[in-house]
Amino acid sequence: MDNLTPIAFEIQRIGQKTKRISADAAQTEGTPAKYVFRRKGKVVFDIFVQALEREPKPMYPQTPKAKAAWKAFVQKQGAVNRVPHLER
């Protein structure tokens, strides 16, 4: 990924829905191990490794090209899914 910095991390606690944490770095620290999330060098969140169902997934900002491709895809799908008016 061309050295992009993550803007958030997606985590999922055991048995719960996914959640996003706004941070630009995640590291494991301490004993017992826990993930420490930082934004601009300051700790914003920490959680024990055993409390998560899977590893945190970094979320990166979209490039202008990716945004345009997504917008085109959404418009194309909208046209495909549009149902013509039903006549009775």
N, CA, C and O of each residue as an XYZ file, in Angstrom:
352
protein
N       0.806     -1.201      0.000
C       0.000      0.000      0.000
C       0.844      1.259      0.000
O       0.514      2.098      0.838
N       1.772      1.518     -0.708
C       2.493      2.779     -0.847
C       2.666      3.560      0.457
O       2.549      4.786      0.453
N       2.939      2.887      1.554
C       3.198      3.516      2.850
C       2.061      4.413      3.344
O       2.317      5.456      3.945
N       0.833      4.024      3.100
C      -0.306      4.781      3.625
C      -0.436      4.532      5.115
O      -0.191      3.421      5.585
N      -0.817      5.546      5.852
C      -1.052      5.421      7.283
C      -2.517      5.090      7.507
O      -3.389      5.742      6.932
N      -2.807      4.088      8.331
C      -4.213      3.771      8.593
C      -4.917      4.940      9.283
O      -4.296      5.701     10.026
N      -6.207      5.069      9.030
C      -6.983      6.116      9.703
C      -7.825      5.526     10.827
O      -8.301      6.248     11.703
N      -8.003      4.203     10.794
C      -8.785      3.529     11.822
C      -8.455      2.038     11.809
O      -7.835      1.526     10.877
N      -8.883      1.367     12.858
C      -8.752     -0.075     12.937
C     -10.118     -0.646     13.266
O     -10.862     -0.086     14.071
N     -10.440     -1.766     12.634
C     -11.701     -2.443     12.881
C     -11.412     -3.625     13.797
O     -10.585     -4.479     13.478
N     -12.101     -3.670     14.945
C     -11.908     -4.771     15.880
C     -13.240     -5.465     16.121
O     -14.306     -4.886     15.912
N     -13.159     -6.723     16.567
C     -14.368     -7.452     16.915
C     -14.115     -8.221     18.205
O     -13.319     -9.159     18.245
N     -14.808     -7.802     19.252
C     -14.722     -8.531     20.519
C     -15.448     -9.857     20.358
O     -16.328     -9.988     19.507
N     -15.087    -10.826     21.160
C     -15.710    -12.144     21.085
C     -17.207    -12.006     21.341
O     -17.633    -11.482     22.370
N     -17.999    -12.491     20.374
C     -19.449    -12.484     20.504
C     -20.121    -11.141     20.296
O     -21.305    -11.003     20.601
N     -19.408    -10.144     19.788
C     -20.012     -8.828     19.563
C     -19.821     -8.384     18.122
O     -19.101     -9.022     17.354
N     -20.471     -7.291     17.765
C     -20.339     -6.731     16.416
C     -19.007     -6.009     16.276
O     -18.362     -5.664     17.267
N     -18.604     -5.787     15.018
C     -17.353     -5.080     14.771
C     -17.484     -3.616     15.172
O     -18.578     -3.053     15.191
N     -16.352     -3.021     15.490
C     -16.306     -1.641     15.963
C     -15.071     -0.992     15.357
O     -14.047     -1.653     15.186
N     -15.152      0.279     15.033
C     -14.000      1.002     14.480
C     -13.405      1.923     15.535
O     -14.112      2.608     16.275
N     -12.075      1.909     15.573
C     -11.345      2.764     16.498
C     -10.495      3.705     15.665
O      -9.685      3.257     14.854
N     -10.670      4.990     15.855
C      -9.909      5.989     15.122
C      -8.498      6.057     15.693
O      -8.281      6.616     16.767
N      -7.536      5.479     14.961
C      -6.139      5.444     15.403
C      -5.249      5.270     14.179
O      -5.686      4.776     13.140
N      -3.992      5.686     14.321
C      -3.076      5.522     13.194
C      -1.982      4.488     13.459
O      -1.130      4.264     12.599
N      -1.991      3.850     14.646
C      -1.015      2.812     14.962
C      -1.598      1.842     15.972
O      -2.375      2.231     16.844
N      -1.215      0.565     15.849
C      -1.622     -0.465     16.803
C      -0.426     -1.365     17.061
O       0.236     -1.818     16.127
N      -0.154     -1.621     18.340
C       0.963     -2.482     18.716
C       0.530     -3.373     19.866
O      -0.387     -3.038     20.615
N       1.206     -4.522     19.999
C       0.972     -5.363     21.169
C       2.017     -5.020     22.212
O       3.193     -4.836     21.898
N       1.577     -4.935     23.447
C       2.461     -4.568     24.545
C       2.070     -5.333     25.789
O       0.929     -5.772     25.930
N       3.034     -5.490     26.699
C       2.783     -5.992     28.038
C       2.569     -7.478     28.164
O       2.548     -8.223     27.184
N       2.409     -7.888     29.432
C       2.102     -9.264     29.776
C       0.980     -9.216     30.788
O       1.196     -8.628     31.848
N      -0.169     -9.762     30.574
C      -0.615    -10.413     29.354
C      -0.717     -9.412     28.207
O      -0.937     -8.218     28.409
N      -0.551     -9.936     27.008
C      -0.488     -9.069     25.827
C      -1.807     -8.345     25.587
O      -2.888     -8.908     25.755
N      -1.686     -7.080     25.189
C      -2.867     -6.315     24.796
C      -2.497     -5.407     23.626
O      -1.346     -4.998     23.472
N      -3.501     -5.103     22.810
C      -3.315     -4.172     21.701
C      -3.462     -2.762     22.243
O      -4.401     -2.461     22.979
N      -2.529     -1.906     21.873
C      -2.585     -0.495     22.256
C      -2.718      0.308     20.972
O      -1.865      0.227     20.089
N      -3.797      1.084     20.872
C      -4.064      1.897     19.685
C      -3.682      3.336     19.986
O      -4.044      3.885     21.027
N      -2.952      3.934     19.067
C      -2.492      5.312     19.251
C      -2.909      6.175     18.065
O      -3.016      5.720     16.926
N      -3.138      7.443     18.394
C      -3.409      8.454     17.363
C      -2.515      9.638     17.676
O      -2.596     10.237     18.748
N      -1.662      9.962     16.720
C      -0.687     11.048     16.874
C       0.160     10.856     18.132
O       0.497     11.820     18.819
N       0.499      9.597     18.425
C       1.376      9.286     19.546
C       0.694      9.113     20.887
O       1.332      8.654     21.835
N      -0.577      9.463     21.005
C      -1.287      9.349     22.279
C      -2.162      8.099     22.273
O      -2.793      7.781     21.266
N      -2.195      7.398     23.395
C      -3.011      6.197     23.525
C      -4.487      6.577     23.523
O      -4.923      7.410     24.318
N      -5.260      5.956     22.615
C      -6.694      6.241     22.543
C      -7.539      5.048     22.988
O      -8.702      5.213     23.357
N      -6.955      3.840     22.955
C      -7.719      2.643     23.311
C      -6.757      1.491     23.514
O      -5.735      1.397     22.835
N      -7.090      0.603     24.463
C      -6.320     -0.632     24.596
C      -7.262     -1.761     24.977
O      -8.283     -1.542     25.629
N      -6.907     -2.980     24.559
C      -7.748     -4.148     24.800
C      -6.862     -5.383     24.819
O      -5.894     -5.470     24.064
N      -7.191     -6.337     25.679
C      -6.423     -7.574     25.751
C      -6.592     -8.382     24.471
O      -7.680     -8.435     23.898
N      -5.515     -9.006     24.032
C      -5.518     -9.798     22.803
C      -6.565    -10.911     22.890
O      -7.248    -11.194     21.905
N      -6.698    -11.546     24.061
C      -7.635    -12.657     24.227
C      -9.091    -12.222     24.125
O      -9.962    -13.068     23.924
N      -9.381    -10.938     24.256
C     -10.759    -10.444     24.203
C     -11.256    -10.257     22.774
O     -12.442    -10.009     22.555
N     -10.353    -10.375     21.801
C     -10.733    -10.157     20.405
C     -10.933    -11.479     19.669
O     -10.239    -12.463     19.921
N     -11.903    -11.472     18.754
C     -12.182    -12.650     17.950
C     -11.142    -12.827     16.843
O     -10.843    -13.953     16.445
N     -10.598    -11.727     16.349
C      -9.567    -11.762     15.298
C      -8.674    -10.542     15.456
O      -8.966     -9.639     16.240
N      -7.591    -10.528     14.706
C      -6.655     -9.402     14.789
C      -7.297     -8.120     14.264
O      -8.154     -8.180     13.383
N      -6.897     -6.966     14.790
C      -7.423     -5.698     14.274
C      -7.088     -5.533     12.788
O      -5.983     -5.850     12.346
N      -8.052     -5.038     12.041
C      -7.883     -4.841     10.601
C      -7.715     -3.347     10.337
O      -8.603     -2.561     10.667
N      -6.567     -2.936      9.737
C      -6.382     -1.505      9.470
C      -7.287     -1.024      8.330
O      -7.506     -1.738      7.351
N      -7.801      0.185      8.475
C      -8.641      0.820      7.463
C      -7.862      2.015      6.914
O      -7.422      2.876      7.675
N      -7.695      2.063      5.605
C      -6.909      3.112      4.968
C      -7.813      4.108      4.253
O      -8.921      3.756      3.848
N      -7.348      5.363      4.093
C      -8.151      6.339      3.347
C      -8.208      5.948      1.874
O      -7.266      5.364      1.338
N      -9.311      6.273      1.236
C      -9.453      5.980     -0.186
C      -8.729      7.029     -1.021
O      -8.707      8.215     -0.690
N      -8.149      6.562     -2.099
C      -7.532      7.481     -3.045
C      -8.645      8.089     -3.906
O      -9.729      7.510     -3.988
N      -8.410      9.227     -4.544
C      -9.435      9.801     -5.421
C      -9.866      8.826     -6.528
O     -11.034      8.798     -6.916
N      -8.922      8.037     -7.028
C      -9.241      7.064     -8.079
C     -10.195      5.987     -7.539
O     -11.143      5.600     -8.222
N      -9.943      5.506     -6.320
C     -10.805      4.492     -5.714
C     -12.194      5.051     -5.427
O     -13.192      4.353     -5.606
N     -12.264      6.304     -4.982
C     -13.561      6.942     -4.726
C     -14.376      7.040     -6.009
O     -15.574      6.754     -6.008
N     -13.730      7.447     -7.109
C     -14.419      7.579     -8.390
C     -14.899      6.210     -8.889
O     -16.002      6.096     -9.424
N     -14.076      5.182     -8.714
C     -14.463      3.839     -9.139
C     -15.666      3.344     -8.339
O     -16.578      2.734     -8.897
N     -15.667      3.607     -7.040
C     -16.792      3.193     -6.203
C     -18.064      3.928     -6.600
O     -19.134      3.323     -6.666
N     -17.961      5.215     -6.862
C     -19.132      6.002     -7.251
C     -19.700      5.474     -8.568
O     -20.916      5.353     -8.712
N     -18.830      5.159     -9.529
C     -19.278      4.617    -10.809
C     -19.972      3.266    -10.611
O     -20.992      2.990    -11.242
N     -19.420      2.437     -9.742
C     -20.016      1.137     -9.464
C     -21.411      1.292     -8.857
O     -22.341      0.594     -9.262
N     -21.562      2.194     -7.895
C     -22.851      2.413     -7.243
C     -23.880      2.911     -8.255
O     -25.025      2.460     -8.243
N     -23.486      3.833     -9.127
C     -24.410      4.348    -10.139
C     -24.814      3.245    -11.116
O     -25.978      3.157    -11.508
N     -23.857      2.405    -11.508
C     -24.152      1.309    -12.433
C     -25.114      0.320    -11.781
O     -26.067     -0.119    -12.424
N     -24.889     -0.035    -10.531
C     -25.772     -0.967     -9.838
C     -27.160     -0.376     -9.631
O     -28.161     -1.089     -9.691
N     -27.214      0.928     -9.388
C     -28.505      1.584     -9.242
C     -29.318      1.490    -10.523
O     -30.530      1.280    -10.482
N     -28.647      1.647    -11.665
C     -29.332      1.554    -12.956
C     -29.780      0.120    -13.229
O     -30.864     -0.096    -13.771
N     -28.965     -0.850    -12.862
C     -29.305     -2.250    -13.083
C     -30.473     -2.672    -12.188
O     -31.351     -3.421    -12.616
N     -30.475     -2.195    -10.965
C     -31.501     -2.604    -10.004
C     -32.802     -1.825    -10.116
O     -33.783     -2.168     -9.456
N     -32.828     -0.792    -10.935
C     -34.034      0.020    -11.075
C     -35.109     -0.806    -11.793
O     -34.891     -1.319    -12.890
N     -36.239     -0.918    -11.165
C     -37.333     -1.703    -11.730
C     -38.254     -0.765    -12.494
O     -38.683      0.259    -11.962
N     -38.558     -1.111    -13.737
C     -39.491     -0.248    -14.489
C     -40.872     -0.266    -13.822
O     -41.241     -1.225    -13.144
N     -41.601      0.791    -14.028
C     -42.939      0.882    -13.415
C     -43.797     -0.273    -13.895
O     -43.844     -0.606    -15.079
N     -44.460     -0.856    -12.946
C     -45.351     -1.968    -13.290
C     -46.666     -1.429    -13.806
O     -47.208     -0.458    -13.278
N     -47.168     -2.063    -14.833
C     -48.470     -1.683    -15.366
C     -49.491     -2.716    -14.945
O     -49.214     -3.915    -14.928
N     -50.682     -2.233    -14.604
C     -51.735     -3.161    -14.214
C     -52.779     -3.251    -15.277
O     -53.752     -3.989    -15.126
